[in-house]
Amino acid sequence: MFTIFLNTISDLIASSGLASMTIENAAMILIAFLFMWLAIKHKFEPLLLLPIAFGMLLTNLPNTGMYHPELWNINSGEEISYSDVLHEGGLLDLLYMGVKLQIYPALIFLGIGCMTDFAPLIANPKSFLLGAAAQAGIFLTFIGAAAFGFNGNEAGAISIIGGADGPTAIYVSSLLLNGGGYKVEVGTIALAAYTYMALVPLIQPPIMRALTTKKERLVRMTQLRAVSKTEKIIFPIAVTVIIALLVPSAAPLVGMLMLGNLFKESGVVDRLCKTAQNELMNIITIFLGISVGATTVAEKIISIDFLKVIVLGVIAFSVGTAAGVLFGKLMYVVTGGKVNPLIGSAGVSAVPMAARQSQKVGAEADPTNFLLMHAMGPNVAGVIGSAVAAGVLLSIIPH
């Protein structure tokens, strides 16, 4: 009897996670703890960073059977067998299907559309130009990533970090990194994207101050005109049609964004609007975060390639900010000093954080100068711009 007891204990120990724990697992668990600390203590994008960090923890605990990389790391030319995922996959594999099938990012955009006011952009259509200029970081970083030794698909996934839009980054990377053999994963891209979105208050202001003069930062812009309800209703419909015709690959994201905004502005589907921006958005955020975190395995994070992604992410975000500000300076000159160049930095897609930085830096020069609403125009234009840039990348890169 005692022998049976000892054998049982021995079998339990042998099958436990402790027996299979590796140094790599331990390192990733510590990294997961670090990201949890950043999310909880310093509030670094906690709504997504916390579930991503916990997904990272779950996938790196040995023998849990919740995520199976071999189901997703297929050879080039092969297709993922979702039948195998359904029959052999664990909980995180099943949740991750929503990422690989591009369901979660599109639904996130639906919720964002329900919460977004496009009135500042409609009132000042020139803001579209600032939002477009800020996407320069994406395309310049694509070239930089190729120079760093990444292939076209990897470079496209890395460069989208410059759009400062987490769902777009996940959407693009899930399509471009479809299979095995890549140096980076969807989780790698998501971690970098959300880290830099959280660091907007640290990254943007120094660039904005360096590229503008005090005279430019003191510019007061005229009050925006009132936008009619009819304009607000027509806008999402028109944008969907135009962008879907010009860049069909951007239609899933832009279409869901504009559908959400139409829900909001029509005023006839309050229940749908509230559900999309609250319950649905929260549920999808949980699923998206924890399943993306599940892909962050040691060989993809503890590597020189991840350090390259971090460096390129900084470059992408910084170039996007600088391009927006420089185009704002051009508009300052063309309009005879009527445009404050600071609002150009809001052209990146981090809503509303980037717009708040325009207000903050402007207030440092003149506390009575209110730029927030003017900056919201380029900011929401950046959301559309990043989705269009994503569509362009998906159109030119085979996947």
Secondary structure, 3 states (H helix, E strand, C coil): CHHHHHHHHHHHHHHCHHHHCCHHHHHHHHHHHHHHHHHHHCCCCHHHHHHHHHHHHHHCCCCCCCCCHHHCCCCCCCCCCHHHHHHHCCHHHHHHHHHHCCCHHHHHHHHHHHHCCCHHHHHCCCHHHHHHHCCHHHHHHHHHHHHCCCCHHHHHHHHHHHHCCHHHHHHHHHHHCCCCCCCCCHHHHHHHHHHHHHCHHHHHHHHHHHHCCHHHHCCCCCCCCCCCHHHHHHHHHHHHHHHHHHCHHHHHHHHHHHHHHHHHHHCCCHHHHHHHHHHHHHHHHHHHHHHHHCCCCHHHHCCHHHHHHHHHHHHHHHHHHHHHHHHHHHHHHHCCCCCCHHHHHHHCCCCCHHHHHHHHHHHHHCCCCCCHHHHHHHHHHHHHHHHHHHHHHHHHCCC
